[in-house]
Amino acid sequence: MITKYFTNIAVQFKASSAGAHTARTFLAAIPLSAKTGGTKIVAKVLPEAGNGEDKIEVKFKDGHVIKVDPKLGKFVDLSRQFDSHSQKLKIAEKIDA
């Protein structure tokens, strides 16, 4: 997963929900360089009785925001969505250089 272009990451999930595994895997896949390099990361475990929804939200350096429901796919599927936009930014960066 290309995290170079992430500026904000927000993950929230219920510990026993269908998307919890995907959300935890996503958080584990974020490299240390992104965690210490200025990317703001907010992870929140929701109470089981609450009515909050599971979500993974990533904001990119160009301001584009992708919100996904971790219940709708596996980590690989979600990673491809984020990588798709990261690839576009990577190409734009090479063109501008």
Backbone hydrogen bonds, N-H to C=O, Kabsch-Sander energy under -0.5 kcal/mol:
donor,donor_aa,acceptor,acceptor_aa,energy
3,T,1,M,-0.8
6,F,3,T,-1.5
7,T,59,K,-3.4
8,N,59,K,-1.4
9,I,40,K,-3.0
10,A,57,E,-2.8
11,V,42,V,-3.0
12,Q,55,K,-2.5
13,F,44,K,-1.8
15,A,46,L,-0.7
17,S,14,K,-1.8
20,A,17,S,-1.2
23,A,19,G,-2.4
24,R,20,A,-2.7
25,T,21,H,-2.5
26,F,22,T,-2.4
27,L,23,A,-2.2
28,A,24,R,-2.3
29,A,25,T,-1.5
30,I,26,F,-0.5
30,I,27,L,-1.0
34,A,31,P,-0.8
35,K,31,P,-1.7
36,T,32,L,-2.4
37,G,33,S,-1.0
39,T,34,A,-1.3
40,K,7,T,-2.7
41,I,39,T,-0.5
42,V,9,I,-2.8
44,K,11,V,-2.6
46,L,13,F,-2.7
46,L,44,K,-0.6
50,G,47,P,-0.9
55,K,12,Q,-2.7
56,I,68,V,-2.5
57,E,10,A,-2.9
58,V,66,I,-2.6
59,K,8,N,-2.7
60,F,64,H,-2.8
61,K,5,Y,-2.0
63,G,60,F,-2.0
66,I,58,V,-2.6
67,K,65,V,-0.5
68,V,56,I,-2.8
72,L,69,D,-2.0
73,G,70,P,-0.7
78,L,74,K,-2.0
79,S,75,F,-3.0
80,R,76,V,-1.8
81,Q,77,D,-1.3
82,F,78,L,-2.0
83,D,79,S,-2.8
84,S,80,R,-2.0
85,H,81,Q,-1.2
86,S,82,F,-2.1
87,Q,83,D,-2.6
88,K,84,S,-1.4
89,L,85,H,-2.1
90,K,86,S,-2.2
91,I,87,Q,-2.4
92,A,88,K,-2.3
93,E,89,L,-2.2
94,K,90,K,-1.9
95,I,91,I,-2.2
96,D,92,A,-2.2
97,A,93,E,-1.2
